Amino acid sequence: MTGYVTIKLPKDLGRQIDQLLSQQNLGYTSRAEIVKEAVRTFLANKTKNP
């Protein structure tokens, strides 16, 4: 991977991610990890089922 981009999320969505991080032991340590995983999953599903 070469570099990063910045993506803005609505504050409410950020709070929901924070709640998930604090309440669940999912192995994620940051919002960025959750968002990257979600985007990877989304892209994988879209390329399988266009």
C-alpha positions as CSV (number, residue, x, y, z in Angstrom):
1,M,0.0,0.0,0.0
2,T,1.4,3.4,-0.9
3,G,0.0,6.2,1.3
4,Y,-3.4,6.9,2.6
5,V,-6.5,9.0,1.9
6,T,-8.8,10.8,4.3
7,I,-12.4,9.9,4.4
8,K,-15.0,11.8,6.4
9,L,-17.8,10.1,8.2
10,P,-20.8,11.6,9.9
11,K,-20.3,12.1,13.7
12,D,-23.1,9.7,14.5
13,L,-21.5,7.0,12.5
14,G,-18.2,7.7,14.3
15,R,-19.9,7.4,17.6
16,Q,-21.5,4.1,16.7
17,I,-18.0,2.7,15.7
18,D,-16.6,4.0,19.0
19,Q,-19.4,2.2,20.9
20,L,-18.7,-1.0,19.1
21,L,-15.0,-0.7,19.9
22,S,-15.7,-0.1,23.6
23,Q,-18.4,-2.7,24.1
24,Q,-17.1,-5.6,22.0
25,N,-13.9,-7.6,22.0
26,L,-13.6,-7.9,18.2
27,G,-9.9,-7.5,17.9
28,Y,-10.0,-4.0,16.4
29,T,-8.1,-1.2,18.0
30,S,-9.3,1.8,16.0
31,R,-12.0,3.2,13.8
32,A,-9.6,2.9,10.8
33,E,-9.3,-0.8,11.2
34,I,-13.0,-1.3,11.3
35,V,-13.6,1.0,8.3
36,K,-10.8,-0.7,6.2
37,E,-12.3,-4.1,6.9
38,A,-15.8,-2.9,6.1
39,V,-14.6,-1.4,2.8
40,R,-12.7,-4.5,1.8
41,T,-15.8,-6.6,2.5
42,F,-18.0,-4.3,0.5
43,L,-15.6,-4.3,-2.4
44,A,-15.2,-8.1,-2.4
45,N,-19.0,-8.5,-2.4
46,K,-19.5,-6.0,-5.2
47,T,-16.9,-7.6,-7.4
48,K,-18.5,-11.0,-6.9
49,N,-22.0,-9.8,-7.5
50,P,-21.9,-6.7,-9.8
